[in-house]
Amino acid sequence: MEVDGERPSLSDKIKILPGHAADMSAATFCLEEEDHTLGNSLRYMLMKDPQVEFCGYSNPHPSESKIHLRVQMYDGVSALDALHTALVNLEDLLDAIQTSYDDNLSKGDFERYEEKGTSEEALRAMVEKGREIEAAQVKKQPEKATALS
């Protein structure tokens, strides 16, 4: 990957913003179509790395679905390598959580709670009642349009 250009891109999702160190020991990455969920998770994974001096993220504007992730490393280590390692570690962590969840779910050894009035039959009755109300309202609408004409 070349980082000499104005806006080098790692992919369609991750771009390196201008102002990075020549040796990539400090860089700000723009992660497109992401929010605080990934930003905070990546910040946590990066800060677990003892070679990371600083890591922080921000959402530049609430209406934009992107985050800026700043990574600064000790001793000239690559921030890009640290980001890659953090992404791999986060994926491994999520895989472990998913496996544990699936295992526990398949055992069926968990407490079940059913709220009163929300049995399957009751929910089906509510849906049917809603359809009847909607059909009655639709039936009345043409009558109103004709009366106004």
ABEGO torsion letter per residue (X at the ends): XBAABABBBABAABBBBBGBBAAGABBBBBBBGBBAAAAAAAAAAAAABAABABBBBBBABAABBBBBBBBBBBGGBBAAAAAAAAAAAAAAAAAAAAAAAAAAAAAGBBBBBBBBGABAAAAAAAAAAAAAAAAAAAAAAAAAAAAAX
